[in-house]
């Protein structure tokens, strides 16, 4: 018995998740000298920092606890 076109489930798409900078919100390129670490306050959120924000010292904010760092 064939399933009609309307009832077919859509396929799940899997692919790489591109990390974004926590400070500026831009996607981080694979060859960029970025860093990532857990929040120093709560340890629950992963903070990503692009090379530009690291060099200029842009502040970042933890999305879980609200901790703000340099």
ROZA-556106 format. One line per 2 residues: number of its first residue (from 0); for each residue y, z, x of N, C-alpha, C, O. Coordinates in steps of 0.05 Angstrom, whole numbers, plus 5000, padded with zeros to 4 digits. Atoms other than C-alpha are relative to their C-alpha. Layout:
N
NUM	Y,Z,X,Y,Z,X,Y,Z,X,Y,Z,X; ...
END
This chain:
70
0	4976,5000,5017,5000,5000,5000,5025,5000,5018,5028,5017,5035; 4976,5002,4984,5066,4979,5029,5022,5018,4990,5025,5021,4965
2	4978,4984,5008,5126,5024,5029,5024,4982,4996,5029,4964,5012; 4977,5017,5005,5188,4993,4998,5022,5005,5021,5022,5026,5034
4	4979,4999,4979,5248,4981,5043,5018,5024,4996,5028,5035,5016; 4982,4977,5006,5289,5036,5009,4988,5026,5009,5003,5044,5017
6	5013,4974,4995,5238,5091,5021,4993,5004,5030,4985,5026,5037; 5007,4997,4972,5227,5077,5095,5019,5019,5015,5043,5017,5011
8	4981,4982,4985,5254,5132,5140,5012,4985,5023,5000,4967,5035; 4986,5013,4978,5305,5111,5191,4989,5011,5027,4982,5034,5029
10	5010,4991,4975,5281,5114,5263,5020,5018,5014,5044,5014,5013; 4983,4981,4984,5307,5171,5306,5007,4986,5026,4990,4975,5040
12	4991,5012,4975,5349,5146,5364,5002,5022,5021,5016,5042,5017; 4999,4981,4978,5339,5183,5429,5013,4987,5024,5007,4963,5029
14	4987,5012,4976,5381,5172,5490,5014,5022,5016,5013,5046,5008; 4987,4980,4984,5420,5207,5544,5025,5011,4986,5040,4996,4974
16	4976,4988,5010,5473,5256,5522,5020,5001,5023,5015,5012,5044; 4979,5001,4980,5537,5244,5561,5016,5026,4999,5027,5032,4978
18	4984,4975,5001,5569,5310,5581,5030,4994,5000,5039,4973,5011; 4971,5003,5001,5643,5318,5567,5013,5024,5014,5002,5046,5013
20	4985,4979,4987,5694,5359,5606,5010,5020,4979,5021,5012,4959; 4991,4979,5019,5708,5426,5572,5030,5002,5000,5042,5009,4979
22	4971,4998,4999,5781,5423,5595,5014,4977,4987,5031,4981,4969; 4985,5023,5010,5803,5352,5579,4985,4985,4979,4998,4969,4965
24	5015,5013,5021,5747,5327,5534,4991,4972,5007,4980,4958,4989; 5008,5027,4992,5735,5263,5573,4970,5000,5008,4960,5020,5019
26	5028,5002,4991,5663,5239,5586,4998,5000,5030,5016,4989,5044; 5004,4998,4971,5637,5254,5655,4982,4978,5010,4959,4975,4999
28	5016,5022,4990,5612,5194,5694,4978,5011,5019,4981,5032,5031; 5023,4990,4983,5545,5200,5731,5007,5003,5030,4996,5021,5043
30	4994,5000,4971,5576,5187,5800,5024,5019,5006,5031,5022,5029; 4977,4983,4996,5635,5235,5790,4992,5027,5011,4970,5037,5005
32	5006,4974,4988,5638,5300,5829,5008,5022,4981,5028,5036,4985; 4995,4980,5020,5635,5345,5769,4981,5024,5004,4963,5023,5021
34	5017,4976,4998,5604,5414,5760,4995,5011,4972,5010,5005,4954; 5006,4987,5025,5571,5453,5705,4988,5027,5006,4974,5031,5025
36	5009,4973,4996,5557,5527,5698,5000,5014,4973,5013,5005,4954; 4999,4984,5024,5544,5580,5645,5026,5016,4999,5037,5022,5020
38	4976,4984,5004,5603,5619,5617,4997,5026,5016,4978,5040,5013; 5002,4975,4984,5618,5676,5666,5002,5025,4982,4994,5047,4992
40	4997,4976,5017,5633,5723,5607,4975,5005,4983,4963,5026,4984; 5022,4996,5018,5577,5712,5556,4974,4987,5010,4952,4997,5003
42	5024,5013,4990,5528,5666,5593,4985,4983,4980,4962,4975,4985; 5014,5015,5021,5511,5628,5529,5008,4970,4999,4992,4953,4993
44	4991,5028,5001,5553,5564,5534,5000,4988,5028,5006,5001,5048; 4998,5015,4975,5549,5511,5588,5027,4987,5002,5035,4972,4984
46	4973,5011,4995,5617,5493,5616,4998,4977,5019,4985,4979,5041; 4999,5024,4983,5627,5423,5645,5029,4996,5009,5048,4998,4992
48	4973,5005,4990,5687,5408,5690,4999,4974,5016,4983,4971,5034; 4998,5025,4985,5707,5339,5714,5014,5005,5027,5026,5026,5031
50	4988,4997,4973,5732,5327,5785,5030,5004,4998,5041,5020,5013; 4971,4998,5003,5804,5318,5762,5008,5028,4991,5027,5040,5003
52	4992,4973,5010,5807,5384,5723,4993,5022,5021,5007,5042,5022; 5006,4981,4978,5774,5421,5781,5022,5000,5021,5030,5021,5030
54	4980,5002,4979,5825,5395,5830,5027,5011,4991,5041,5024,5006; 4973,4992,5010,5886,5408,5786,5000,5028,4989,5021,5039,4983
56	5001,4973,5010,5861,5475,5761,5005,5003,4970,5016,5024,4961; 4996,4998,5029,5864,5459,5687,4982,5022,4988,4959,5025,4996
58	5016,4978,5012,5841,5519,5645,4979,4989,4981,4982,4968,4969; 5021,5006,5019,5777,5517,5606,4996,5024,4981,5003,5046,4988
60	5004,4979,5019,5757,5557,5545,4971,4998,4990,4961,4977,4983; 5028,4999,5010,5686,5579,5525,5000,4997,4970,5015,5011,4956
62	5001,5003,5029,5669,5554,5455,4986,5022,4985,4989,5024,4961; 5015,4978,5013,5625,5615,5441,5017,5025,4999,5022,5036,4977
64	4986,4974,4999,5665,5676,5464,5030,4998,5003,5045,5017,4999; 4971,5004,4997,5735,5646,5477,5010,5008,5027,5035,5008,5031
66	4991,4993,4973,5737,5666,5550,5015,4976,5012,5007,4953,5009; 4983,5021,4988,5791,5627,5587,5000,5004,5030,5006,5025,5040
68	5001,4998,4971,5784,5611,5660,5016,4978,5013,5025,4959,5000; 4984,5020,4985,5820,5571,5714,4986,4974,5003,4996,4955,5014
END
